[in-house]
Amino acid sequence: MANQLHVELVSVEQKVWTGEAEMLVARTTEGELGVLPGHAPLLGQLAEPSQIRIKIEGGQTLAYDVAGGFLSVTETGVTVLAESATPAEASAR
């Protein structure tokens, strides 16, 4: 499935979310980063505080507030390793 991105969001306590996504957006110490299927391999440190947004099929976006950790992009997908990750409260933008 070249148009899907395999995403794993893992915290110290548990695997928070895993599945197929269209896109992942994260804020790293280098700035905001959007990851689409086929993205070049990358390792980034998450900014603190940060939020991970996962766009899944059907236009729905899942958002998680994360503290500490790293983002790893490989040929097989994206893994986010965070010290903590909790579902974000719905906020007005």
TORVOTOR-192918 format. One record per residue (C-alpha): residue in three letters; x, y, z. Coordinates in steps of 0.001 Angstrom, whole numbers, padded with zeros to 6 digits, always signed. Example, Ala and Ser with C-alpha at 12.3 -4.5 7.8 and 13.67 -1.06 7.14 Angstrom:
2
ALA+012300-004500+007800SER+013670-001060+007140
//
This chain:
93
MET+000000+000000+000000ALA+002136+002849-001248ASN-000486+005449-000331GLN-000573+004453+003354LEU+001955+005046+006093HIS+002380+002533+008933VAL+002464+004481+012219GLU+003329+003312+015731LEU+002992+005720+018668VAL+004602+004213+021755SER+005048+005671+025241VAL+007069+004303+028143GLU+003883+002783+029601GLN+002211+001301+026511LYS+001661+001164+022766VAL-000679+004139+022366TRP-001773+003802+018729THR-000782+001732+015750GLY-002266+001595+012290GLU-002265+002895+008754ALA-002371+006625+008101GLU-002255+009059+005198MET+000061+011499+006985LEU+001725+012220+010315VAL+002646+015698+011572ALA+005055+016217+014468ARG+006974+019131+015948THR+010665+018360+016322THR+013491+020495+017674GLU+014175+021387+013998GLY+010584+022543+013348GLU+007249+021062+012273LEU+007550+017990+010089GLY+004994+016321+007845VAL+005589+012676+006942LEU+003886+011115+003926PRO+004276+007588+002506GLY+007683+007253+000842HIS+009379+009846+003078ALA+013170+009613+003288PRO+014572+007883+006407LEU+014960+010306+009293LEU+015543+010456+013043GLY+014299+013525+014920GLN+013998+014648+018521LEU+010507+015758+019520ALA+010119+019330+020757GLU+008712+019779+024268PRO+005828+020084+024641SER+004720+018648+021325GLN+001698+017206+019603ILE+001519+014338+017138ARG-001269+014540+014577ILE-002149+011431+012592LYS-004387+011871+009552ILE-006239+008634+008876GLU-008493+007524+006046GLY-011734+009456+005748GLY-010203+012791+006719GLN-010213+012119+010477THR-007238+013385+012481LEU-006068+011844+015749ALA-004041+014137+018014TYR-001835+013207+020968ASP+000040+015479+023351VAL+003514+014045+023843ALA+006414+014815+026150GLY+009980+013949+025261GLY+011087+011331+022813PHE+012030+010698+019227LEU+010525+010180+015792SER+011984+007556+013476VAL+011046+007321+009796THR+012112+004175+007915GLU+011090+002433+004700THR+008447+000539+006694GLY+006811+003571+008330VAL+007028+005927+011293THR+007660+005106+014940VAL+007200+007752+017630LEU+008834+006865+020953ALA+007621+009290+023620GLU+008064+009502+027376SER+004312+010097+027617ALA+001458+010376+025125THR-002137+011261+025903PRO-005076+012019+023612ALA-005195+015770+023000GLU-008185+017751+024159ALA-010222+019223+021328SER-009026+022774+020956ALA-010163+025738+018926ARG-007493+026730+016422
//
